[in-house]
Amino acid sequence: MPAPRMRTTPLPGIGVKYDLTTREQRHLSVVAHRDGARTVSVYRTDDPDECAQSLRLTGAESASLIDALMPSHHSANLLHTTDLGLVAERIELSATSYWNGRVLGESRIRTDTGASIVAVLRRSGAVPSPTPDFRLGGGDTLIVIGTREGVEAAAAILGRE
């Protein structure tokens, strides 16, 4: 199957228009406005130059739609994927975790997986950039950033009971 045809057109003062022709020869476009909004348009099958439906989305609505369309976003814990191949994921530490009450440095997450714990979320608030002597607790939510493989390895370590 050939790759879909995508055209990009700068719209000075507005943003960028992306036109896609699907394998079924359906035409749709997305205008990425400078303010973060998006306009999604679907064109008629009998006249691909005539718009059949158009929908304007806010930046937040666009982000939600992107989350629904991206296969790598099927995990409810996945926060974001970048072109650099890095992901950020929320990993909850259970009350029965081996790591409950232990210090972060003992986990050797960064050394063994290359992933970094960049924040810990607790009921009492967020702890950005926890140090190796930070004591983990059951119910903590750890924000882990790294490659997909590194984050999965960190999740396996943190899931130890």
C-alpha positions as CSV (number, residue, x, y, z in Angstrom):
1,M,0.0,0.0,0.0
2,P,1.5,3.4,-1.0
3,A,2.0,6.0,1.7
4,P,-0.8,8.6,2.1
5,R,-0.3,11.8,0.2
6,M,0.2,14.7,2.5
7,R,0.7,18.3,1.3
8,T,1.7,21.2,3.6
9,T,0.8,24.7,2.7
10,P,1.9,27.8,4.8
11,L,-0.9,30.2,5.4
12,P,0.7,33.5,6.3
13,G,-0.9,35.1,9.3
14,I,-3.0,32.0,10.0
15,G,-0.8,29.0,10.4
16,V,-0.2,25.8,8.3
17,K,-2.7,23.7,6.2
18,Y,-2.1,20.0,5.9
19,D,-4.0,18.2,3.2
20,L,-4.3,14.4,3.2
21,T,-5.7,12.1,0.5
22,T,-6.5,8.7,2.0
23,R,-6.1,5.3,0.3
24,E,-9.8,5.5,-0.5
25,Q,-9.2,8.8,-2.3
26,R,-10.9,10.8,0.5
27,H,-9.7,14.3,1.0
28,L,-9.4,15.9,4.4
29,S,-7.4,18.9,5.7
30,V,-6.3,20.3,9.0
31,V,-5.4,23.9,9.5
32,A,-3.1,24.4,12.4
33,H,-3.8,27.9,13.6
34,R,-1.1,30.0,15.2
35,D,-3.2,30.2,18.4
36,G,-3.1,26.4,18.9
37,A,-6.6,25.8,17.5
38,R,-7.2,23.4,14.6
39,T,-9.8,23.3,11.9
40,V,-10.5,19.8,10.6
41,S,-12.3,19.6,7.2
42,V,-13.7,16.6,5.3
43,Y,-14.4,17.0,1.6
44,R,-17.1,15.5,-0.5
45,T,-16.4,12.2,-2.3
46,D,-18.0,13.4,-5.6
47,D,-16.2,16.7,-5.5
48,P,-13.0,16.6,-3.4
49,D,-12.7,20.4,-3.7
50,E,-16.0,21.0,-1.9
51,C,-16.0,20.9,1.9
52,A,-18.7,18.6,3.3
53,Q,-18.0,19.2,7.0
54,S,-15.7,21.5,9.0
55,L,-15.0,21.4,12.7
56,R,-12.9,23.9,14.8
57,L,-11.1,22.5,17.8
58,T,-9.4,24.3,20.7
59,G,-5.8,23.4,21.5
60,A,-6.9,21.1,24.3
61,E,-9.5,19.4,22.1
62,S,-6.8,18.9,19.4
63,A,-4.5,17.3,22.0
64,S,-7.3,14.9,23.1
65,L,-7.9,13.9,19.5
66,I,-4.2,13.3,18.9
67,D,-4.2,11.1,22.0
68,A,-7.0,9.1,20.6
69,L,-5.3,8.7,17.2
70,M,-1.8,7.8,18.3
71,P,-1.4,4.1,18.8
72,S,1.4,4.6,21.3
73,H,-1.1,6.5,23.5
74,H,-3.2,3.5,24.4
75,S,-1.7,3.5,27.8
76,A,-3.6,5.7,30.3
77,N,-0.3,6.3,32.0
78,L,1.5,7.6,29.0
79,L,2.0,11.4,29.1
80,H,3.8,12.4,25.9
81,T,5.9,11.0,23.1
82,T,8.4,13.2,21.2
83,D,10.2,12.9,17.9
84,L,13.4,12.2,19.9
85,G,12.0,8.8,20.9
86,L,11.5,9.7,24.5
87,V,8.3,9.1,26.6
88,A,7.1,10.2,29.9
89,E,4.9,7.9,32.0
90,R,3.2,7.9,35.3
91,I,4.0,4.9,37.4
92,E,2.2,4.3,40.7
93,L,4.0,2.7,43.5
94,S,1.7,0.2,45.3
95,A,1.5,0.0,49.1
96,T,2.9,-3.5,48.9
97,S,5.9,-2.5,46.7
98,Y,9.3,-3.6,47.6
99,W,10.3,0.0,47.3
100,N,7.8,1.4,49.8
101,G,9.9,3.1,52.5
102,R,13.2,2.7,50.6
103,V,15.3,5.5,49.2
104,L,15.2,6.2,45.5
105,G,19.0,5.6,44.9
106,E,18.6,1.9,46.0
107,S,16.4,1.3,42.9
108,R,19.3,2.1,40.5
109,I,16.6,3.1,38.0
110,R,18.8,5.7,36.1
111,T,21.9,3.5,36.2
112,D,20.2,0.3,35.1
113,T,17.6,1.6,32.7
114,G,18.7,5.0,31.5
115,A,15.3,6.4,32.5
116,S,15.0,9.2,35.0
117,I,12.4,9.8,37.7
118,V,11.8,13.5,37.3
119,A,9.1,14.1,39.8
120,V,7.1,12.3,42.5
121,L,3.5,13.1,43.1
122,R,2.0,12.7,46.6
123,R,-1.1,13.8,48.3
124,S,1.0,16.4,50.1
125,G,2.2,17.8,46.7
126,A,4.7,17.3,44.0
127,V,8.4,16.7,44.6
128,P,10.3,17.8,41.4
129,S,13.8,16.2,40.8
130,P,13.9,13.8,43.7
131,T,17.4,13.2,45.0
132,P,18.8,9.7,45.5
133,D,18.1,9.9,49.2
134,F,14.4,10.6,48.6
135,R,12.3,8.0,50.5
136,L,9.6,6.4,48.3
137,G,6.2,5.7,49.7
138,G,3.2,3.5,48.7
139,G,0.7,5.5,46.7
140,D,3.4,7.8,45.2
141,T,3.1,8.4,41.5
142,L,6.5,8.6,39.8
143,I,7.0,10.6,36.6
144,V,9.5,8.6,34.6
145,I,11.1,9.9,31.4
146,G,13.3,7.9,29.0
147,T,13.2,5.7,25.9
148,R,10.2,3.4,25.7
149,E,12.4,0.4,26.6
150,G,14.0,2.3,29.5
151,V,10.6,3.3,30.9
152,E,9.3,-0.2,30.6
153,A,12.3,-1.5,32.4
154,A,11.9,1.1,35.2
155,A,8.2,0.1,35.5
156,A,9.2,-3.5,35.9
157,I,11.7,-2.6,38.7
158,L,9.2,-0.3,40.4
159,G,6.5,-3.0,40.2
160,R,8.5,-5.4,42.3
161,E,6.7,-6.6,45.4
